[in-house]
Amino acid sequence: MKNRVVITGLGVVAPNGVGLDAFLKAIKNGTSGITFHQQLADLNFSCCIGGIPQISEEKKLEYLTPLQLRGFNSSGILYGCIAGIDAWKDAGLSVEADSELDVDSGTIFGTGTSGVEKFREAIYKLDDKQVKRLGSTVVVQTMASGISAFLGGILGLGNQVTTNSSACTTGTEAILMGYERIKNGQAKRMLVGSCSDDGPYIWGGFDAMRVMTYKHNDSPEKGSRPMSESASGFVPGAGAGALVLESLESALERNATIYAEVLGGNINSGGHRDGGTMTAPNAEAVQRCIKDAMSNANISADDIDTINGHLTATSKDGLEIENWNKALNRKGDNFPYINSLKSMVGHCLAAAGSIESVATVLQLKEQFVFPNINCEDVHPEILELISEEKIITKLLKTDLNIAAKASFGFGDVNGCVIFKKYKK
């Protein structure tokens, strides 16, 4: 017998809201977290705007000790620790340094890169003969599994503790990996999510690739325009999202709050074949990922009420809508509601899937669809496939039962997870 898996805790560090309450208010109101950054302009970036969460020094000390913060310069690990600890507490679980080892709980917490700013700081002005001066704090901040190592120690997790990395699909993949572990009885609880650093050493390569918008340096909040004809590239963002997944049996035993149920999903790759490349999706593989996710979740296409897409505000938005259209065989007025959180926070890279999943789960719990901001001019190619009324630009309160969340990442990798409103 397979366990049912539910979500009992949420945590989020996003450009438009740090903490669940602030984030929920922001997505309901369509509040942008994208701002102008003088540092990028000084470095001659074409795109000088981005979404960076605001964390005070006092806030850091609520989550990490002075010893942990000594020599600390890894924004992604910071964001991940805040989101992860918040989700753990939100699930009604304790955070105590001297707690017993929890062998029933683990974490799969992903990232794309870790501590790039810390590594830059460490090697700055060093030559090969001075390499031992890198310092003792550089290791845990720059190793890929730094974030899961931090969370595993802070929370005393004794089950699987690891970090996954699959570009923009990382967060969605982490959810499905944790889901499988609980479903198969290998853990009672898994803290899942992902995080991403911010700054010029993370975003510089994308600026060089000319995939980020350069047209909105004077109007940052208007810069991220998914599904819009006037979209001119993505806006970079950063942060972290975290979810506590738990077997239904364990959640009921604890009388925990249940946000939603995870029905299943799918992860696959296009293998850089049939039009797929390092940066472009294999359309057939995307469609297969969506179809197989529905099959794994034991639902039909008609069951989906809303979609939270990947939708980055690039030329691939139209192709993504076409892939959804073909995978679901639904179009026009029959298409589900669809939105993109990136209109408010930008593309948070490895953190995107988890932050957007938190937003998707909140929609099911609170029964609303958050607006697509900056989408006053839906692309004509998209309007040929779906009704404009399905791309809402103002908060919509409506009955929702099932939501699909998908991520499509660099390397031609895909992930789709199916969430359901929890009913006793």
Phi, psi and chi 1 to 4 in degrees:
 res  aa     phi    psi   chi1   chi2   chi3   chi4
   1 MET       -  131.9 -179.6  179.0  175.0      -
   2 LYS   -91.4  142.0  -59.5  -65.9 -173.7 -179.7
   3 ASN   -75.7  142.4  -69.2  -44.2      -      -
   4 ARG   -78.2  144.6  -71.4  174.7   64.1 -175.3
   5 VAL  -119.9  127.6 -179.5      -      -      -
   6 VAL  -123.7  166.8  -65.1      -      -      -
   7 ILE  -106.3  120.5  -60.2  160.3      -      -
   8 THR  -115.1   -4.1   55.3      -      -      -
   9 GLY  -153.5  145.7      -      -      -      -
  10 LEU  -134.3  145.2  -62.9  173.6      -      -
  11 GLY  -146.4  147.2      -      -      -      -
  12 VAL  -153.3  139.1   64.7      -      -      -
  13 VAL  -125.8  103.4  174.0      -      -      -
  14 ALA  -125.4  158.6      -      -      -      -
  15 PRO   -58.1  -28.9  -28.6   37.2      -      -
  16 ASN  -104.6   11.1   65.1  -16.9      -      -
  17 GLY   174.8  123.5      -      -      -      -
  18 VAL  -103.7  118.2  176.4      -      -      -
  19 GLY    99.4  151.4      -      -      -      -
  20 LEU   -62.7  -44.1 -147.6   53.5      -      -
  21 ASP   -63.6  -46.8  -68.6  -17.9      -      -
  22 ALA   -65.0  -39.7      -      -      -      -
  23 PHE   -67.8  -43.9 -178.9   66.3      -      -
  24 LEU   -60.4  -44.5  176.6   59.6      -      -
  25 LYS   -61.6  -42.2 -178.9  178.9  179.0 -179.0
  26 ALA   -65.4  -44.2      -      -      -      -
  27 ILE   -72.6  -31.2   64.3  173.3      -      -
  28 LYS   -66.1  -39.2  -78.9 -174.9  171.1 -179.1
  29 ASN   -86.6   -5.5  -68.1  -23.7      -      -
  30 GLY    67.5   41.8      -      -      -      -
  31 THR   -88.0  126.2  -57.8      -      -      -
  32 SER   -82.7  145.4  174.0      -      -      -
  33 GLY  -112.7   17.2      -      -      -      -
  34 ILE   -94.8  129.1  -63.7  168.2      -      -
  35 THR  -134.5  167.4   55.1      -      -      -
  36 PHE   -81.7  140.6  175.3   81.4      -      -
  37 HIS  -125.2  111.8  -61.3  -76.7      -      -
  38 GLN   -60.1  -33.3 -174.6   60.8   44.8      -
  39 GLN   -57.1  -40.0 -179.9 -170.9   23.5      -
  40 LEU   -67.9  -39.2  -59.7 -179.8      -      -
  41 ALA   -64.0  -42.0      -      -      -      -
  42 ASP   -63.3  -25.7  -66.7  -18.0      -      -
  43 LEU   -94.5   11.3  -67.3  170.1      -      -
  44 ASN    63.9   32.7  -63.7  -45.3      -      -
  45 PHE   -68.3  145.8  -88.6   52.9      -      -
  46 SER   -72.2  -43.8  -63.0      -      -      -
  47 CYS   -96.7  113.5  177.6      -      -      -
  48 CYS  -108.4   17.5  -59.1      -      -      -
  49 ILE  -120.0  157.4   62.1  176.0      -      -
  50 GLY  -175.4  167.4      -      -      -      -
  51 GLY  -106.0  110.2      -      -      -      -
  52 ILE  -123.2  121.5  -61.6 -180.0      -      -
  53 PRO   -61.1  146.1  -20.8   32.8      -      -
  54 GLN   -98.7  112.7  -61.1  -58.6  -58.5      -
  55 ILE  -124.8  119.5  -49.5  -71.8      -      -
  56 SER   -80.3  163.9   67.4      -      -      -
  57 GLU   -62.5  -36.9  -66.2  -58.9  -45.5      -
  58 GLU   -64.3  -38.4  -67.4   75.8   17.8      -
  59 LYS   -64.0  -41.0 -173.4   78.6  169.8  176.6
  60 LYS   -57.4  -40.2  -66.3  177.7 -174.7  178.9
  61 LEU   -71.3  -11.9  -73.3  166.3      -      -
  62 GLU   -76.4  -15.9  -66.5  177.7   20.8      -
  63 TYR  -120.6  -34.1  -63.8   86.3      -      -
  64 LEU  -122.1  146.8  -61.2  176.6      -      -
  65 THR   -78.1  161.1   66.2      -      -      -
  66 PRO   -54.7  -35.3  -28.6   36.9      -      -
  67 LEU   -66.5  -43.4 -179.8   60.5      -      -
  68 GLN   -65.5  -30.7  -71.5  169.8  -35.3      -
  69 LEU   -85.7   -6.2  -71.6  169.2      -      -
  70 ARG   -68.0  121.3 -174.8 -178.6  -61.5  169.2
  71 GLY    68.8   20.9      -      -      -      -
  72 PHE   -86.9  130.4 -170.3   88.5      -      -
  73 ASN  -154.2   59.5 -170.7   12.1      -      -
  74 SER  -135.8   96.3  177.2      -      -      -
  75 SER   -63.3  -36.7   56.3      -      -      -
  76 GLY   -63.8  -45.0      -      -      -      -
  77 ILE   -64.0  -39.5  -70.7  178.1      -      -
  78 LEU   -59.2  -50.7  174.5   67.2      -      -
  79 TYR   -60.3  -42.6  -59.7  151.6      -      -
  80 GLY   -64.9  -39.7      -      -      -      -
  81 CYS   -65.5  -42.1  -75.7      -      -      -
  82 ILE   -64.1  -49.9  -67.1  173.5      -      -
  83 ALA   -63.3  -42.8      -      -      -      -
  84 GLY   -66.2  -45.1      -      -      -      -
  85 ILE   -66.0  -40.8  -67.7  169.5      -      -
  86 ASP   -60.4  -43.3  -82.0   -4.4      -      -
  87 ALA   -63.7  -41.1      -      -      -      -
  88 TRP   -61.6  -46.5 -158.9 -111.4      -      -
  89 LYS   -66.4  -38.2  -70.7  179.9  176.3  178.2
  90 ASP   -62.4  -28.6 -173.6   49.4      -      -
  91 ALA   -80.1   -0.1      -      -      -      -
  92 GLY    81.2   20.8      -      -      -      -
  93 LEU  -102.8  148.8  -58.8  164.8      -      -
  94 SER   -87.0  151.5   64.3      -      -      -
  95 VAL  -121.8   98.1 -179.7      -      -      -
  96 GLU  -134.4  132.0  -63.1  177.8    9.5      -
  97 ALA   -63.4  -29.3      -      -      -      -
  98 ASP  -105.6   22.2   57.8   -9.0      -      -
  99 SER   -70.7  160.4   62.7      -      -      -
 100 GLU   -71.6  154.0  -68.1 -175.1    5.5      -
 101 LEU   -61.8  129.6 -176.6   65.9      -      -
 102 ASP   -98.3   95.0 -176.4   -5.6      -      -
 103 VAL   -76.0  -11.5  -62.0      -      -      -
 104 ASP   -91.1   -5.9  -66.4  -40.0      -      -
 105 SER  -123.9  142.3  -59.2      -      -      -
 106 GLY  -144.2 -171.6      -      -      -      -
 107 THR  -145.0  140.6 -174.6      -      -      -
 108 ILE  -123.3  101.8  -60.7  173.9      -      -
 109 PHE  -126.4  113.7 -144.7   96.9      -      -
 110 GLY   -93.2  165.4      -      -      -      -
 111 THR  -158.0  162.5 -170.7      -      -      -
 112 GLY   -93.5  -53.2      -      -      -      -
 113 THR  -132.7  159.4   54.4      -      -      -
 114 SER  -133.1  125.9 -176.7      -      -      -
 115 GLY    63.6   36.1      -      -      -      -
 116 VAL   -60.5  -41.4  170.9      -      -      -
 117 GLU   -64.9  -37.6  -74.1  -70.4  -20.5      -
 118 LYS   -64.0  -42.1  177.2   62.7 -179.8  178.5
 119 PHE   -67.5  -41.0 -158.2   64.0      -      -
 120 ARG   -60.3  -44.5 -178.5 -152.2   63.1   79.4
 121 GLU   -60.9  -40.4  170.4 -166.6  -83.6      -
 122 ALA   -70.1  -36.9      -      -      -      -
 123 ILE   -94.8   -6.4   64.8  174.5      -      -
 124 TYR   -59.4  127.1 -176.9   58.7      -      -
 125 LYS    68.2   11.6  -68.7 -176.3  178.6  178.4
 126 LEU   -94.5  143.4  -71.6 -174.6      -      -
 127 ASP  -108.7  177.4   59.3   33.6      -      -
 128 ASP   -59.1  -29.3  -69.9  -16.2      -      -
 129 LYS   -75.4  -13.4  -66.3  179.8 -179.6  179.2
 130 GLN  -107.0   16.0  -62.0  172.5  -58.4      -
 131 VAL   -60.4  -27.4   70.0      -      -      -
 132 LYS   -70.3   -7.6  -74.4 -170.9   69.1  173.9
 133 ARG   -87.2    8.5  -69.7  177.7   56.3 -167.7
 134 LEU   -56.2  -36.3  -80.1  172.3      -      -
 135 GLY   101.9  153.6      -      -      -      -
 136 SER   -77.0  -18.8   60.6      -      -      -
 137 THR   -86.1   -5.6   61.9      -      -      -
 138 VAL   -73.9  -28.6   74.1      -      -      -
 139 VAL   -63.7  -58.5  176.8      -      -      -
 140 VAL   -67.5  -22.3   72.8      -      -      -
 141 GLN   -85.3  -18.9  -67.2 -177.1   57.8      -
 142 THR  -112.8  -12.6   58.5      -      -      -
 143 MET   -71.8  146.8   66.7 -175.6 -169.8      -
 144 ALA   -56.3  -36.8      -      -      -      -
 145 SER   -90.4   19.2   58.0      -      -      -
 146 GLY   -57.1  -42.4      -      -      -      -
 147 ILE   -67.2  -43.5  176.9   56.2      -      -
 148 SER   -70.3  -30.3   57.8      -      -      -
 149 ALA   -65.8  -43.6      -      -      -      -
 150 PHE   -60.3  -52.3  -96.4   91.0      -      -
 151 LEU   -65.6  -38.7  -73.3  169.0      -      -
 152 GLY   -61.0  -38.8      -      -      -      -
 153 GLY   -76.0  -41.7      -      -      -      -
 154 ILE   -63.4  -39.1  -68.7  169.2      -      -
 155 LEU   -97.9   -6.5  -57.1  175.8      -      -
 156 GLY    66.7   46.0      -      -      -      -
 157 LEU   -85.7  128.1  -54.5  177.6      -      -
 158 GLY  -111.1    1.6      -      -      -      -
 159 ASN   -92.9 -156.2 -153.8  -81.1      -      -
 160 GLN   -62.5  130.6 -177.3 -177.8   22.3      -
 161 VAL  -128.6  109.8  171.3      -      -      -
 162 THR  -154.3  168.1 -167.4      -      -      -
 163 THR  -121.7  131.8  -67.5      -      -      -
 164 ASN  -105.9  162.4   68.2  -54.7      -      -
 165 SER  -153.1  110.6 -173.6      -      -      -
 166 SER  -141.8   50.8  -65.6      -      -      -
 167 ALA    53.9 -133.7      -      -      -      -
 168 CYS   -69.9  -12.8  -40.4      -      -      -
 169 THR   -90.4   -2.9  -52.3      -      -      -
 170 THR   -52.2  -51.4  -61.1      -      -      -
 171 GLY   -65.2  -42.5      -      -      -      -
 172 THR   -65.7  -39.7  -55.3      -      -      -
 173 GLU   -63.5  -41.8 -179.9 -177.0   70.5      -
 174 ALA   -60.4  -40.6      -      -      -      -
 175 ILE   -60.6  -46.5  -66.8  168.4      -      -
 176 LEU   -70.1  -33.0  -71.9  168.4      -      -
 177 MET   -66.9  -43.1  -68.9  170.9   71.2      -
 178 GLY   -66.4  -39.3      -      -      -      -
 179 TYR   -57.6  -46.7  160.5   79.3      -      -
 180 GLU   -62.7  -39.1  -71.8  -72.3  -18.7      -
 181 ARG   -64.4  -41.1 -168.2  162.1 -176.9   83.1
 182 ILE   -73.8  -42.3  -63.1  169.3      -      -
 183 LYS   -57.3  -37.2 -174.6 -179.3   75.8  171.0
 184 ASN   -88.7    6.0  -66.6  -32.4      -      -
 185 GLY    79.9   15.8      -      -      -      -
 186 GLN   -88.7  -11.7  -65.2  172.0  -67.1      -
 187 ALA  -156.1  155.0      -      -      -      -
 188 LYS   -90.1  -35.1  -73.6 -175.2  178.3  179.6
 189 ARG  -139.6  143.1  -74.3  168.7  -63.9  -84.3
 190 MET  -137.0  125.4  -67.3  -64.3  -67.3      -
 191 LEU   -84.6  116.0  173.6   64.1      -      -
 192 VAL  -122.7  153.3  -61.7      -      -      -
 193 GLY   163.1 -163.5      -      -      -      -
 194 SER  -163.1  163.0   60.3      -      -      -
 195 CYS  -144.0  162.8   58.0      -      -      -
 196 SER  -146.3  137.6  179.4      -      -      -
 197 ASP   -69.1  167.2  -68.9  -12.0      -      -
 198 ASP  -126.9  173.8   54.2   58.8      -      -
 199 GLY   114.5  169.7      -      -      -      -
 200 PRO   -62.3  -30.6   18.3  -30.8      -      -
 201 TYR   -77.3  -14.8  -78.4   84.7      -      -
 202 ILE   -90.5  -41.0  -61.3  -66.4      -      -
 203 TRP   -92.5  -13.6  -62.3  -17.5      -      -
 204 GLY   -60.4  -40.2      -      -      -      -
 205 GLY   -63.8  -38.3      -      -      -      -
 206 PHE   -68.1  -36.7  -63.8  107.2      -      -
 207 ASP   -63.9  -39.6 -160.6   69.8      -      -
 208 ALA   -65.9  -30.7      -      -      -      -
 209 MET   -76.5  -10.5  -69.4  170.8   66.6      -
 210 ARG    61.1   38.4  -60.2 -173.0 -178.7  -81.9
 211 VAL  -103.4   -2.5  -67.1      -      -      -
 212 MET  -102.3  149.3  -57.8 -162.2  -58.8      -
 213 THR   -70.0  143.2 -177.7      -      -      -
 214 TYR  -118.3    4.4   60.8   88.2      -      -
 215 LYS   -93.2   -3.1  -65.3 -176.3  176.3 -179.2
 216 HIS  -128.0   30.1  -65.0  -84.9      -      -
 217 ASN   -63.6  -24.8  -68.2  -27.2      -      -
 218 ASP   -95.2   -4.8  -64.8  -33.2      -      -
 219 SER  -142.9   67.1   53.2      -      -      -
 220 PRO   -53.7  -42.5  -23.0   32.8      -      -
 221 GLU   -67.4  -17.6  -65.3 -177.6   -3.5      -
 222 LYS   -93.9   -0.1  -62.1  -69.7 -175.4 -177.5
 223 GLY   -72.3  -37.0      -      -      -      -
 224 SER   -93.3  114.3 -173.5      -      -      -
 225 ARG  -132.5   61.1  -49.4 -179.1   68.5   81.4
 226 PRO   -57.5  142.0  -25.7   35.6      -      -
 227 MET    66.4    6.9  -64.2 -175.4  -76.5      -
 228 SER   -95.7  144.9  171.3      -      -      -
 229 GLU   -63.6  -29.0 -173.7  175.4   16.3      -
 230 SER   -91.0    9.0   54.5      -      -      -
 231 ALA   -60.8  137.7      -      -      -      -
 232 SER  -132.8   22.1   53.0      -      -      -
 233 GLY   126.9  163.3      -      -      -      -
 234 PHE   -83.2  161.1   77.9   79.7      -      -
 235 VAL  -107.3  130.2  174.8      -      -      -
 236 PRO   -73.2  148.4   29.9  -36.1      -      -
 237 GLY  -143.8  178.1      -      -      -      -
 238 ALA  -155.1  168.8      -      -      -      -
 239 GLY   145.2 -154.0      -      -      -      -
 240 ALA  -161.3  149.4      -      -      -      -
 241 GLY  -129.8  146.6      -      -      -      -
 242 ALA  -142.8  142.7      -      -      -      -
 243 LEU  -134.9  137.9  -55.1   88.0      -      -
 244 VAL   -94.4  113.9  174.8      -      -      -
 245 LEU   -95.5  143.0  -55.0 -174.2      -      -
 246 GLU  -150.8  147.1 -171.1  164.0    0.7      -
 247 SER   -63.7  144.1   70.7      -      -      -
 248 LEU   -58.0  -39.5  177.2   59.3      -      -
 249 GLU   -59.7  -45.6 -178.2 -178.2   20.9      -
 250 SER   -65.9  -41.0  173.5      -      -      -
 251 ALA   -63.7  -41.5      -      -      -      -
 252 LEU   -69.3  -36.0  -67.2  175.9      -      -
 253 GLU   -61.5  -36.8  -77.0  177.7   -0.2      -
 254 ARG   -87.8   -5.9  -62.7 -165.9  -52.9  110.8
 255 ASN    57.0   42.1 -164.0   29.2      -      -
 256 ALA   -80.0  153.1      -      -      -      -
 257 THR   -66.8  133.9  -63.4      -      -      -
 258 ILE  -114.2  119.3  -63.7  176.0      -      -
 259 TYR   -79.8  -43.0  -76.7   94.4      -      -
 260 ALA  -170.6  172.8      -      -      -      -
 261 GLU  -111.7  144.2 -177.0  171.1    0.1      -
 262 VAL   -94.6  115.8 -176.6      -      -      -
 263 LEU   -85.7  -25.1  -68.1 -175.2      -      -
 264 GLY   148.3 -161.9      -      -      -      -
 265 GLY   165.5 -164.4      -      -      -      -
 266 ASN  -158.5  150.2 -172.0   56.0      -      -
 267 ILE  -128.8  134.0  -54.6  162.1      -      -
 268 ASN  -153.3 -173.6   74.9    4.3      -      -
 269 SER  -139.7  151.1  171.6      -      -      -
 270 GLY   -89.8   -7.1      -      -      -      -
 271 GLY    62.2   20.3      -      -      -      -
 272 HIS    56.7   35.5  -57.2 -163.7      -      -
 273 ARG  -120.3  160.6  -58.3  -67.6 -170.5  -87.0
 274 ASP    52.6   47.3  -58.6  -41.3      -      -
 275 GLY    96.3  -15.0      -      -      -      -
 276 GLY   -77.8  140.3      -      -      -      -
 277 THR  -138.4 -171.5   66.6      -      -      -
 278 MET   -58.0  -33.3 -173.7   66.3   73.9      -
 279 THR  -117.0   -3.2   58.5      -      -      -
 280 ALA  -123.1  145.2      -      -      -      -
 281 PRO   -83.9  144.3   30.7  -33.7      -      -
 282 ASN   -77.7  108.0  171.7  -21.5      -      -
 283 ALA   -58.6  -39.6      -      -      -      -
 284 GLU   -63.3  -38.4 -172.0  -83.5  -31.3      -
 285 ALA   -69.1  -37.6      -      -      -      -
 286 VAL   -61.4  -47.1  169.4      -      -      -
 287 GLN   -63.4  -39.4  -66.7  165.5   34.2      -
 288 ARG   -66.0  -36.7 -169.3  175.4   70.7 -108.2
 289 CYS   -61.1  -44.5 -179.5      -      -      -
 290 ILE   -65.2  -46.2  -63.4  167.3      -      -
 291 LYS   -62.6  -43.3  -69.9  177.0 -179.6  177.3
 292 ASP   -69.4  -30.1  -72.2  -10.4      -      -
 293 ALA   -64.5  -43.0      -      -      -      -
 294 MET   -64.6  -40.6  -68.4 -172.1  -65.3      -
 295 SER   -63.8  -43.8  177.1      -      -      -
 296 ASN   -63.4  -36.0 -179.7 -100.8      -      -
 297 ALA   -83.0   -5.5      -      -      -      -
 298 ASN    60.9   45.2 -163.5   27.3      -      -
 299 ILE  -126.9  165.8   65.1  165.6      -      -
 300 SER  -104.3  164.9   71.5      -      -      -
 301 ALA   -59.5  -34.0      -      -      -      -
 302 ASP   -70.8  -13.1  -70.4  -25.7      -      -
 303 ASP   -77.5  -19.3  -67.5  -33.9      -      -
 304 ILE   -77.5  123.0  -64.5  174.4      -      -
 305 ASP   -93.0  -32.1  -60.9  -51.9      -      -
 306 THR  -151.4  150.5 -172.3      -      -      -
 307 ILE  -122.6  132.0  -62.6  166.2      -      -
 308 ASN  -104.5  106.8 -177.4 -113.3      -      -
 309 GLY   -84.4  176.3      -      -      -      -
 310 HIS   -78.6  -54.3 -171.4   59.9      -      -
 311 LEU    35.7   88.0  -61.8  168.0      -      -
 312 THR   -97.6   -2.8   56.7      -      -      -
 313 ALA    75.2   36.3      -      -      -      -
 314 THR  -119.8 -176.0   63.1      -      -      -
 315 SER   -66.4  -12.2   60.5      -      -      -
 316 LYS   -85.1   -4.8  -60.2  -59.9 -179.7 -175.6
 317 ASP   -59.7  -43.0  -76.4    5.3      -      -
 318 GLY   -62.3  -39.7      -      -      -      -
 319 LEU   -65.9  -38.4  175.9   58.3      -      -
 320 GLU   -62.5  -44.5  179.6  176.6  -21.3      -
 321 ILE   -61.9  -40.4  -63.3  -62.4      -      -
 322 GLU   -61.2  -39.9 -177.4 -179.3   -8.5      -
 323 ASN   -65.7  -42.0  -72.9  -29.4      -      -
 324 TRP   -61.8  -43.2  -78.4  107.9      -      -
 325 ASN   -58.2  -45.2  167.1 -110.2      -      -
 326 LYS   -74.2  -38.5  -70.2 -179.3  177.2  178.9
 327 ALA   -68.3  -37.8      -      -      -      -
 328 LEU   -91.2  -18.9  -58.2 -178.0      -      -
 329 ASN    55.0   44.0 -166.8   26.3      -      -
 330 ARG  -131.9  137.9  -66.0  174.6   62.6  179.8
 331 LYS  -149.6  173.6   65.0 -175.6  -60.4 -177.0
 332 GLY    58.4 -133.8      -      -      -      -
 333 ASP   -70.3  -16.0  -68.5  -24.9      -      -
 334 ASN   -86.3   -3.7 -172.4   41.2      -      -
 335 PHE   -76.9  146.1 -162.9   82.8      -      -
 336 PRO   -66.5  164.6  -16.6   29.1      -      -
 337 TYR   -61.5  145.7  -66.1  108.9      -      -
 338 ILE  -140.0  138.5 -172.4  164.5      -      -
 339 ASN  -144.7  165.7   54.9   13.2      -      -
 340 SER  -132.4  116.4  173.0      -      -      -
 341 LEU   -64.9  -21.4 -173.2   68.4      -      -
 342 LYS   -61.1  -19.3  -66.7  179.8 -179.2   71.8
 343 SER   -62.8  -25.3   64.1      -      -      -
 344 MET  -103.7  -30.2  -61.9 -176.8 -133.6      -
 345 VAL  -119.4   -5.8  -58.9      -      -      -
 346 GLY    79.4 -172.4      -      -      -      -
 347 HIS   -93.3  106.9 -170.6  -13.8      -      -
 348 CYS   -85.3   21.7  -64.9      -      -      -
 349 LEU    53.3 -122.2  -54.3  176.2      -      -
 350 ALA   -64.0  -22.6      -      -      -      -
 351 ALA   -84.9  -10.3      -      -      -      -
 352 ALA   -57.9  -50.0      -      -      -      -
 353 GLY   -60.6  -37.4      -      -      -      -
 354 SER   -78.7  -42.4   57.9      -      -      -
 355 ILE   -61.5  -43.8  -64.7  174.2      -      -
 356 GLU   -69.1  -30.4  -67.9  163.1   13.5      -
 357 SER   -69.6  -38.3  -71.3      -      -      -
 358 VAL   -59.3  -44.1  170.4      -      -      -
 359 ALA   -63.3  -39.0      -      -      -      -
 360 THR   -65.7  -43.6  -55.6      -      -      -
 361 VAL   -65.5  -38.9  169.6      -      -      -
 362 LEU   -61.9  -35.5  -73.7  172.0      -      -
 363 GLN   -61.2  -42.6  -71.0 -175.6  134.4      -
 364 LEU   -67.8  -42.1  -73.1  174.6      -      -
 365 LYS   -66.1  -41.9  179.6   65.0  173.0  174.6
 366 GLU   -98.0   -6.2  -58.0  -77.2  -27.1      -
 367 GLN    61.2   62.7  -65.0  -70.0  -75.2      -
 368 PHE  -152.6  165.0   72.0   94.3      -      -
 369 VAL  -120.1  122.4 -179.0      -      -      -
 370 PHE   -76.3  154.1   64.8   76.8      -      -
 371 PRO   -78.4  152.3   28.4  -35.7      -      -
 372 ASN   -87.0  109.6  -64.4  -77.6      -      -
 373 ILE   -85.2  160.2   67.3  171.8      -      -
 374 ASN    63.4   24.8  -56.4  -35.3      -      -
 375 CYS  -118.2   51.5 -164.7      -      -      -
 376 GLU   -78.0  -16.9  -55.8   89.5   -0.6      -
 377 ASP  -129.0   76.0   55.9  -27.0      -      -
 378 VAL   -58.2  138.0 -177.4      -      -      -
 379 HIS   -61.0  133.8 -160.6  -72.4      -      -
 380 PRO   -56.0  -35.2  -25.2   33.6      -      -
 381 GLU   -62.7  -33.9  -68.7  179.2    3.2      -
 382 ILE   -73.6  -38.9  -66.7  175.4      -      -
 383 LEU   -67.8  -17.9  -72.5  178.4      -      -
 384 GLU   -72.0  -18.6  -69.8  178.2    7.3      -
 385 LEU  -108.0  -36.2  -60.7  172.5      -      -
 386 ILE  -134.8  154.8   63.6  176.0      -      -
 387 SER   -70.8  141.1  167.7      -      -      -
 388 GLU   -61.4  -27.6 -171.0  168.2    7.2      -
 389 GLU   -65.5  -17.4  -73.4   70.2   32.1      -
 390 LYS   -85.5   -9.0  -62.0  -61.4 -178.4  174.5
 391 ILE  -108.5   78.2  -53.5  171.6      -      -
 392 ILE   -71.5  146.5   63.9  158.8      -      -
 393 THR  -115.6    1.4   54.4      -      -      -
 394 LYS  -134.7  153.8  -66.8 -177.8  179.7  179.3
 395 LEU   -51.3  131.7  175.1   71.0      -      -
 396 LEU  -119.5  120.3  174.4   68.1      -      -
 397 LYS   -93.9  121.6  -65.8 -175.5  177.9 -178.8
 398 THR  -157.2  166.7 -173.1      -      -      -
 399 ASP   -80.2  123.3  -66.8  -27.3      -      -
 400 LEU  -123.4  140.5  -60.9  175.6      -      -
 401 ASN  -120.6  -46.5 -172.5   39.9      -      -
 402 ILE  -129.5  134.8  -69.3  179.8      -      -
 403 ALA  -126.4  140.6      -      -      -      -
 404 ALA  -108.0  135.9      -      -      -      -
 405 LYS  -124.4  127.6  164.7   68.2 -157.7  144.0
 406 ALA  -128.5  152.1      -      -      -      -
 407 SER  -137.5  140.0  -60.8      -      -      -
 408 PHE  -131.1  118.8  -49.6  115.8      -      -
 409 GLY  -117.3  166.8      -      -      -      -
 410 PHE   -50.2  139.9  -95.6   40.4      -      -
 411 GLY    95.3    2.7      -      -      -      -
 412 ASP    65.4   44.1 -159.6    8.0      -      -
 413 VAL  -112.4  144.0  -68.7      -      -      -
 414 ASN  -131.4  148.7  -48.2  -54.7      -      -
 415 GLY  -147.7  140.5      -      -      -      -
 416 CYS  -142.4  127.1 -178.8      -      -      -
 417 VAL  -120.1  144.1   58.8      -      -      -
 418 ILE  -112.6  120.8  -53.0  -64.7      -      -
 419 PHE  -108.0  150.1  -60.4  111.5      -      -
 420 LYS  -133.6  141.4 -177.0  177.8 -175.8  -67.3
 421 LYS   -57.5  133.3  176.3 -174.9  175.5 -178.4
 422 TYR   -83.4  131.4  174.4   70.0      -      -
 423 LYS  -125.6  134.1  -61.7  172.6 -176.2  175.3
 424 LYS   -65.0      -  -67.5 -177.0 -179.6  179.5
